[in-house]
Amino acid sequence: MKSHKVKIIFVLSTVLLLFFSALNVYTSYVRMKNTVEESVANQSLEAAKSIASSIDVETYQKFLDNPEKNEYFREIEIYLSDAREKLGSLYVYTLKVDNPKVSKQMILGHSGKLESLDNYRIGDACTVPEEQVKKAYEGKTYVTKVLKDPSYGDYLSVGAPIKNDEGKILGYLGIDTSADTINQIKGEALERNTVMLVFNGVFIFIVIGSFLFMQRWYQREVAKEVGHTEETYQTEIKTLITSVSSVRHDFSNHILVLHGLLKIGESDKALQYATSLFNEVKTIESIKVSIDHPGLSILLQTKKIAAQNHRIDMDIAISHVSFERIKTTDLIIILSNLIDNAMDASIALPEGERKITIECTANNTHYLFKITNTGPQIREKEQIFKQGYSTKNEEKGKIRGQGLFIVKEVVNKYNGKISIESTAESETTAIVEIPLK
């Protein structure tokens, strides 16, 4: 089921990746296309303004007084043809705008190879759209989008007013730029921007790939931490159940002893025996009272009971500190594993020699945890932190060498230090330092 969900997430992520990559490329292309058209239109409009301001208005006015293909027409025609050739435009021409709907063609600049040149008639309606004609009629410049014309092909058109010395508008200077020229510029721009488009696509791949990687990494880390925590608590629960079972068994034995002493009339011995039991219970209860950290209190009570069941003398010294800078789960992982190791080592000794001391203190810079136990000397102190290494005998079905490896991982997470000191006098101390910052 989990594998199926992972596959679905992967497929959806891939689809989204391809979709956003395609959308990014398309958006970039459309933006570039519009930018090229705007750039060509602006350049053409500036050229139209320049040509309109440089035209011989006196000659053009004389042509307008008698709009025929006369000497004035030819003079302006040559001027416009020369401007068309220099600009590389499709056409450069003048217009008459005497109404807001249709403009009229007047003089056309050409290459001399136009087949329909002989059929060109002054005053015929021009193909400039009504929206742009209206702007011209109002005395404004105009710019069109790329127009679809079955006769002249696709082109972009701009216009600027031709004014005389008094500022009166005599007509309009129009420039048509072929769509082929615009497409050629687009192609060159696209070629120059291909690297950027590819970079954008790669960037999206990297972002989504990084997201998937971080998601998988986070899931692994969570699973690992949950696994460590679950393993620790399962161990503690098993220890607690064993301790409760042992306490129940001991309780039955204690009741039998008390019952026997009272039955034979040894009331003083019965009282002495009961006092001894009361002191043991009081010792355990005192742990709960003196510890500010609830999780730590429960852990140490459990370990104290387990130690008593194994006839281990356990001394506990805890500062009045909440240990709030370290997560409860991590604190339990560290101490439970170290105490379990200490108990396993102490059990190897005769009952009278079994002893464990637990110290949990703090200063201005560090938390300090020290677990000291009697037991066999540890010689290979650097090896014991490696995963799978253990000083204990192998038991069937039980994996060894995980506890100290997990503890070191948790300590490293807090930039802390762990060390083991073991002497020939059968005493071993595990020291953990966790910085407060």
C-alpha positions, 0 to 999 in steps of 0.5 A: 500500500505504501509503495503504491502511494509513493508511485502515485506521488512520483507520477503526479510529481513528474506530471506537474514537473513536465506541466510547469516546465512546458508552461514556463517555456511557453510563457517565456516564448510568448513574452519574448514574442510580444517583446520583439513585436513591441520593439519592432513597432517602437523602432518603426514608429520612431523612424516614421516620426523622423521621416515625417519630420524630414519630408519636404512639406512644400513639395508634398503640399503642392502634390496635395493641391493636385493629387496626380502622378506628377513631378511632385508625386515623383519627388516624394516617391523617390524620397519614400523609396530611399527611406524604405530601402534604408529601413528594410521595410515592406512599404513606406507611404503617405496617407490621407485621413479625412474621416475616422473610419477609412484612410486613403493611400497617397504616395508609395515608396517601393523597390520598383519591382512591385507587379501591381505598381501600374495599377496603383491608384492615388486615393484608394482605401488603405488596409489600416484598421478602423481603430488606428484610423480613428487615432490618426483622425484625432492627430495621434500616432498609431501602431497595429498588431501583425495584420493578415492581408491576402494581397500584401501578406502579413505585416505590422503597420505604424503611422505618424503625422506629417505637419507643415511649419504651422503645425497643421497635419497634411497627412500621415507617414506609414511604415509596414514591416513584413511579418517575415522580418519580425519572425526572423528577429524572433528566431534570432532572439529565441536562439539567444534566449534558448540557454535561458529557457533551458536554464529555467527548465533545469532550475524547475527540475532541480527545485522539484527534485530537491523537494522530493529528495528532502521529503524522502530524507525527512521521511527516513529521518522521522522513521528512524527516530520513531524506530529508535523511540519505539524500540526504547519504549518497548524495551522499557515497557518489557522491563516494567512488566518484568519488574511488576511481575517480579514485584508481585512475586516478591510481594507474595513471598513477603506476605508469606514470610510476614504471615509465618512470623506472626503465626509463630508469634515472632511479632518483633521480627515481623515488625523488623521485616515490615520496616525493611520493606517500608524503607525500600518502598520509601527509597523508590518513592523519594525518586519521584519527589526529587525529580522535576522532569516527569519522564525522567522520574518514571524512567528512573523509578522503573530502573530502580525497581529493575535494579532491586530485582537484580539485587543491584545497589543503585544510587541516584543523584538528580539536580533540580533541573527540568532538562527542557533543552533536550527532547524527552524522547532523546533524554529517555533514549540516552539514559535508558540505554546507558543504564541498561548497559550498566545493569548488564555489566553489574549483573556479571558480578556477585550480588554484594559487588553490584553497584550503579550510580546515576548523576544528572546535573547541569551548569551554565553551559552543559547538561551532564549525565554520568552513569557509573557501574561495577563490572568487567573492564571495557578495553576497546572503548572506541569500538563500542560506539560502532553499529553492531559491536557488542561486548555481550554474548550473542543471544538467539533472536536478539540483535546486539550492538545497537544501544550505544550507536543510537545514543551517540547519534542522539548526542551528536544531534545536540552537538554533544560528547559521549565518552567511556572511562573504564578502569582495571578496578572493575568500574566503568563510567559513561559520561554524556555532555549536552551543550545548552546552546 
